[in-house]
């Protein structure tokens, strides 16, 4: 399986992915789910992928050369000449549909769904940063200030910390830390997500980055974060008062009447009815 997350901030973009794929308990492999497209002083783009590995690899290969032509005889739009990230996302959607036309029927006959989920973000000179989530049909949605991040793959474990921390004004380094905590929570709860991780941090209007790192089990920062996050969670949990059931001294009683609902009714014999 997979977990990938991308965050769009006023200050820049953060991308993080794991590298585990598996086809059973005894067949686990490592494949990178992130690819960076960079043309200095012109464009910077990152693609994250989840879903069927053969489909995502085919999409990535075709995307390199895909030309989206609106009219017969025109040059066509590619990710390297697109004037906007929106147009680049359209090229990505076209690449997905091309793979679908080629492989979907054969996959269906083999009992395999055409399943691929992508996150595509970056910046092209002349416009601001943009971030898209792209679906198996080639359609996509764009991140907004109200929804400044996207996840694909095993998203549920790492979502709560993102919801509590990330806003458009979050600093880049803090967002990178939050993404790593989100990943650590997923690694803790799901064996189908695994190290090493790929992390890319992009500063707005730079059109290039040297903040690219592969994180394995020996990475000192990630080891520190993993240990501290678990310890701090336990400390916060222990600092919260236990519920008092017997009327002990507390300013926050649990056993109080609800303003809207009655307590759960207990059934004590076969003749009683719920309603």
C-alpha positions in Angstrom: 0.0 0.0 0.0 1.0 3.6 0.2 0.8 6.9 2.1 1.6 10.2 0.4 0.8 13.7 1.6 1.4 17.1 0.0 0.8 20.5 1.7 0.3 23.9 0.0 1.3 26.9 2.2 1.8 30.6 1.6 5.5 29.9 2.1 5.8 26.9 -0.2 5.0 23.2 -0.7 5.8 20.1 1.2 5.7 16.6 -0.3 6.2 13.3 1.5 5.8 9.7 0.4 6.7 6.2 1.7 8.1 3.5 -0.6 6.4 0.2 0.4 4.4 -1.9 -2.0 3.1 -5.4 -1.2 1.2 -8.2 -2.9 0.8 -10.3 0.2 2.3 -10.8 3.6 5.4 -12.5 2.2 5.9 -10.3 -0.9 7.0 -6.8 0.1 9.0 -4.5 -2.2 10.3 -1.0 -2.2 9.4 1.4 -5.0 9.5 5.2 -4.9 6.2 7.0 -5.2 7.6 10.5 -5.9 9.1 12.1 -8.9 10.4 15.7 -9.2 10.4 17.7 -12.4 12.6 20.7 -12.2 13.6 23.3 -14.8 15.6 26.0 -13.0 14.0 29.5 -13.2 11.0 28.2 -15.1 9.1 25.4 -13.4 9.1 23.0 -10.4 6.7 20.1 -10.2 6.3 17.0 -8.0 4.2 13.9 -8.7 3.1 11.5 -6.0 1.4 8.2 -6.8 -0.7 5.6 -5.1 -2.7 2.6 -6.3 -1.8 0.0 -8.9 2.0 0.2 -9.3 2.0 -0.9 -13.0 -0.5 1.8 -13.8 1.3 4.6 -11.9 4.6 3.6 -13.5 3.0 3.7 -17.0 1.5 7.1 -16.3 4.8 8.5 -15.2 6.5 7.2 -18.3 3.9 8.5 -20.7 3.8 11.9 -18.9 7.3 12.6 -19.9 6.3 12.7 -23.6 2.6 13.3 -23.5 1.3 16.1 -25.7 -2.2 17.4 -25.2 -3.4 18.8 -28.5 -6.5 21.0 -28.7 -6.5 21.3 -32.5 -5.0 19.3 -35.4 -1.6 20.4 -36.3 -0.8 22.4 -33.1 2.3 21.8 -31.1 0.5 20.5 -28.1 0.9 21.1 -24.4 3.4 19.1 -22.4 4.4 19.4 -18.7 7.6 21.2 -20.0 5.8 23.9 -22.0 2.5 24.3 -20.1 1.8 27.9 -19.2 0.1 27.0 -16.0 -0.1 24.1 -13.5 -3.7 23.7 -14.5 -2.6 22.9 -18.0 0.1 20.6 -16.7 -2.5 18.8 -14.6 -4.6 18.4 -17.8 -1.6 16.8 -19.5 -1.4 14.4 -16.6 -5.1 13.5 -16.9 -4.5 12.8 -20.6 -1.7 10.5 -19.8 -3.9 8.6 -17.3 -6.6 8.2 -20.0 -4.1 7.0 -22.5 -3.0 4.2 -20.1 -6.7 3.4 -19.4 -7.4 3.0 -23.1 -4.4 0.7 -23.5 -4.7 -1.4 -20.3 -8.1 -1.1 -18.7 -9.9 -3.9 -20.6 -7.1 -6.4 -20.1 -6.9 -5.5 -16.4 -10.7 -6.0 -16.1 -10.4 -9.5 -17.7 -7.8 -10.4 -15.2 -10.0 -9.2 -12.3 -7.9 -6.1 -11.6 -9.5 -2.6 -11.2 -8.0 0.4 -12.9 -6.9 2.1 -9.8 -4.5 5.0 -9.5 -4.5 8.1 -7.3 -2.1 11.0 -7.9 -1.1 14.2 -6.3 0.5 16.8 -8.6 1.8 20.2 -7.4 4.3 22.8 -8.1 4.8 26.2 -9.7 5.3 27.5 -13.2 6.8 30.9 -13.7 4.1 33.6 -14.2 1.7 32.2 -11.6 1.5 31.1 -8.0 1.9 27.6 -6.6 -0.9 25.1 -7.2 -1.7 21.6 -5.9 -4.0 19.0 -7.4 -5.4 15.6 -6.6 -5.9 13.6 -9.7 -8.2 10.6 -10.0 -8.3 7.4 -12.1 -10.5 9.0 -14.7 -8.0 11.8 -15.3 -10.2 14.4 -13.6 -8.8 16.5 -10.7 -9.5 18.9 -7.9 -7.4 21.8 -6.6 -6.2 22.6 -3.1 -7.8 25.7 -1.5 -7.0 27.8 1.6 -9.8 25.8 3.4 -8.2 22.5 2.2 -4.5 23.1 2.0 -3.3 19.5 1.8 -4.0 16.3 -0.1 -3.4 12.6 0.9 -3.5 9.4 -1.1 -3.2 5.9 0.1 -3.6 5.0 3.8 -4.7 8.5 4.8 -6.8 8.0 7.9 -4.0 7.5 10.4 -2.1 10.6 9.6 -5.1 13.0 9.0 -5.9 14.1 12.5 -2.6 15.8 13.1 -2.8 17.6 9.8 -6.3 18.9 10.5 -5.1 20.2 13.9 -1.9 21.9 12.7 -1.9 22.9 9.1 -3.2 26.2 7.9 -2.0 28.3 4.9 0.2 30.4 7.2 2.0 27.5 8.8 5.8 27.9 8.3 7.5 25.4 5.9 9.7 23.7 8.5 6.7 23.3 10.8 4.7 21.8 8.0 7.5 19.4 7.2 7.6 18.3 10.8 3.8 17.9 10.8 4.0 15.8 7.6 6.6 13.5 9.2 4.4 13.1 12.4 1.5 12.2 10.1 3.7 9.6 8.4 5.0 8.3 11.7 1.4 7.8 12.9 0.7 5.9 9.7 3.8 3.7 10.0 2.8 2.9 13.6 -0.7 1.7 12.7 -0.3 0.2 9.2 2.3 -2.4 8.2 1.5 -1.8 4.5 3.3 1.6 4.7 7.1 1.6 5.2 10.5 3.2 5.1 12.4 4.7 3.4 10.6 8.0 2.9 11.1 10.7 0.3 10.7 14.3 1.6 10.8 17.4 -0.6 10.3 21.0 0.6 9.9 23.8 -1.9 10.0 27.5 -1.2 7.6 29.8 -3.2 9.0 31.4 -6.3 12.3 29.5 -6.2 11.6 27.2 -9.1 14.2 24.7 -7.7 15.0 23.1 -4.4 17.9 21.4 -2.6 15.7 20.3 0.3 15.4 16.7 -0.9 16.0 13.9 1.5 15.6 10.1 1.7 14.8 9.1 5.2 15.5 5.5 6.4 15.4 3.9 9.8 18.8 5.4 10.7 17.9 9.0 10.0 18.6 10.9 13.3 15.9 13.5 13.0 13.2 10.9 12.2 14.3 8.7 15.0 14.1 11.6 17.4 10.7 12.6 16.1 9.4 9.1 16.4 10.5 8.7 20.0 9.5 12.2 21.1 6.0 12.1 19.5 5.1 8.8 21.2 6.5 10.1 24.6 4.7 13.5 24.4 1.4 11.8 23.4 1.7 9.6 26.5 2.5 12.6 28.7 -0.5 14.6 27.3 -2.8 11.6 27.8 -1.6 11.0 31.3 -2.2 14.7 32.1 -5.9 14.4 31.4 -8.0 13.6 34.4 -9.6 10.1 34.4 -13.5 10.0 34.4 -15.0 10.0 37.9 -18.0 7.5 38.3 -18.7 7.6 42.0 -19.1 11.3 42.7 -15.5 12.0 43.8 -14.1 15.5 43.9 -13.9 16.8 40.3 -14.7 20.0 38.4 -15.5 18.0 35.2 -18.0 15.2 36.1 -18.8 12.7 33.4 -22.0 11.3 34.9 -24.4 14.3 34.3 -27.7 14.5 32.4 -27.5 15.2 28.7 -29.3 18.3 27.5 -30.5 16.5 24.4 -30.7 12.8 24.9 -31.6 10.2 27.5 -29.0 7.6 28.7 -28.9 4.3 26.9 -31.8 2.1 27.9 -31.0 -1.4 29.2 -33.3 -4.3 28.3 -33.8 -6.6 31.4 -36.4 -9.2 30.1 -37.6 -10.7 26.9 -40.9 -8.8 27.0 -39.4 -5.3 26.9 -39.3 -3.4 23.6 -36.8 -0.9 22.5 -39.6 1.6 21.4 
